[in-house]
Amino acid sequence: MKKYLLILLLFAISAPIFAQNIPFEKKYFDNINDYNKAMDALLDGDDYFEENDYRTALPFYLEAQELNSNNAELNFKIGICHLNLSDKSLALPFFQKSYRLDSISKTNISFYLGEAYHYALKFEKAIQFYQKYLQSNNPSIKRATLEKKILECQNGIKLREHHTIGLISDIKSINSEYADYSPMLTADMQTMFFTSRRSNTTGGEKDEFDMQYYEDIYFVERIGQNQWSSPKKLKGSINTKRHDANVGITNDGQHLFIYRSESGNGDLFESDFNNNEWGKPYKLPEPVNSKYIEKCISFSPDHRIAYFVSNRPGTIGGLDIFTVEIDENGNYGEVKNLGDSINTIYNEDGVFIHPDGKTMYFSSKGHNTMGGYDIFKATKDSNGIWHKPVNMGVPINSADDDVFLVVASDGKTGYFSSIRPNGLGEKDIYRISFSESDKDSINTQLIVVTGIIKDTILQIPLEAKIEIADNETQKIITNLKSNSDGTFSITLPLGKNYAIHTEKEGYLFYSKNFDLTDSVSFEKINLDIQMSKIKANAKTALRNIFFAYGKSILRPESIMELNKVYDFLIAYPEIKLEIAGHTDNISSRAFNIRLSNRRAQAVVQFLTKKGIAKERLISKGYAFDQAIGDNNTREGRQLNRRVEFKIIKIN
């Protein structure tokens, strides 16, 4: 017992010595050289600190701290530097030490210590020091600011208990020792774009404001389930000697949106992918761009609604999310604030519309944030109303700014940028693989259609127009075109019967049907579309002409397809067609001959009633004599039940 009492006594005597604040005076240094070296570093650090250049000041302060680690003022300034740089949680041990050395002379020390605990996700300790500062009645920090920070910590405690279920991993093949951020993913999940401030930036110069390299836009391509190629800068005219940051991509990957600040306020630019190269960016027109700031943009899958961030008049807070509808000619309508269900009196940013068209991810400093910007998820109902946003929680969110989460089409993975311990650079890009038990994240009700369009004979890729329509409403959903290499990608919500048509001058149009009315989960389909040149005996199947089972009465869903045939005949008046009916082998041959003839005749009658001359059309029924599928399977029989047209004469 005496031994333990002696140890406690020695500790009590020595504790004040360990907690002693040591000034930068000669008598406290072993030799004059160390003193001079420490003072030089300290004074150099102070020069930059006073100019708020914390990045440059920090190395000098750390050099001085190696020679005198027990100075309260120096530890305080090192903490301030870290609070103004990337990983703010590094400030905690320095503020802790400054507080132990001198908790009185720095009146704001309890506030900054609270912030450091906050960024380190030690919410209970943060609340303790925020409240301590609040009780001190020091007027330098507003009471409203402190109360919000306390609320953020309380939110953090709750969110820590109910967190997103998933595994986060660093994408080492993409990240560098520099800042890498703003990941954007195409709907087919094969290409990712991102912004980086690495040393091979175009022009090779640094921004004088923060002495980091200017932003450039890069891309990577998927080479495995979770593997990506080495990053490459985009070809074309996108990257300049100044800042170029990607802030949006259409689902098909053919239109990239860029943020630039050329005249003091940020504007949105668009670059289009043509001939395997990105074109020169052009500024989006009013009313999207204005004399105020526009920061990022995202589109609905049909490209008919745009969502973007701006601080223009009409905001609820500083930056809000706005929406605007786009007509079939690409003209923008009236801009509207998305409303107080999404926007708050604080800033919103980083809007991303998932390819399902009804899920939005965005960042906000309002709602129930746990500090800085947090990433939220909101869903839209069938009436177009956005429900209350849900905080994505930890491990995605932190007490610092978390902006830009994109979730893959299948809902199984998400990509975001963050500053984290053991990261490779300032910001790194991370992947979150959602758990199968996190049903809200992975239950995405859509289909991704990818494919390539080729010439049937030459097998060369074709750049063709692609039209998607809703067979039930007879409305066009979206128009796009294949890339110069023939590839394309589109997303379609489940629950509808879709028609897809591809067209190219000099070729027969191609038709395909996607009946997704009974589909309930994510699907991915790849198409190999073969288009035939217009010539004698060339034929194409009309996959969006429908009849009642066993009958020849055209269903209303067939009208758009029939109009395609009509438009083709008008465009090529010299052509004469055979309209052919085909069936499966269910029922007798005699029945199927009659049925296929009547169905072909029904198509001819529709076209002649619209004004096509009778002599340009003949009808014929082939029953099941020209099967293209196996009549022993349901899928094969479905392929065999079809109407085709064939060019029988070109005058």
Buried (B, 14 or more C-beta within 10 A) or exposed (E): EEEEEEEEEEEEEEEEEEEEBBEBEEEBBEEEEBBEBBBEBBEBBBEBBEEEBBBBBBBBBBBBBEBBEBBBBBBBBBBBBBBBBBBBBBBBBBBBBBBBBBEEEBEBBBBBBBBBBBBBBBBEBBBBBBBBBBEEEEEEBEEEEBEBBBBBBBBBEEBBEEBBBBEBEBBEEBBBEBBBBBBBBBBBBBBBBBBBBBEEBBEEEBBEEEEBBBBBBBBBEBEEEEEBBEBEBBEBEBBBEBBBBBBBBBBBBBBBBBBBEEEEBBBBBBBBBBEEBBBEBEBBEEBBBBEBBBBBBBBBBBBBBBBBBBBBEEBBBBBBBBBBBBEEEEEBBEBEBBEEEBBBEBBBBBBBBBBBBBBBBBBBBBBBBBBBBBBBBBBBEEEEEBEEBBBBBBBBBBBBBBBBBBBBBBBBBBBBBBBBEEBBBBBBBBBBBBBEEBEEBBEBBBBBBBBBBBBBEEEEBBBBBBBBBBBEEBEBBBBBBBBBEBBBBBBBBBEBBBBBBBBBEEBBBBBBBBBBEEBEEBBBEEBEBBBBEBEEEBBBBBBBBBBEEEEBEBEEBBBBBBBBBBEBBEEBEEBBBBBBBBBBBEEEEEEBBBBBBBBBBBBBBBBEEEEBEEEBBBBEBBBBEEBEBEBEEEEBBBBBBBBBBBBBEEE
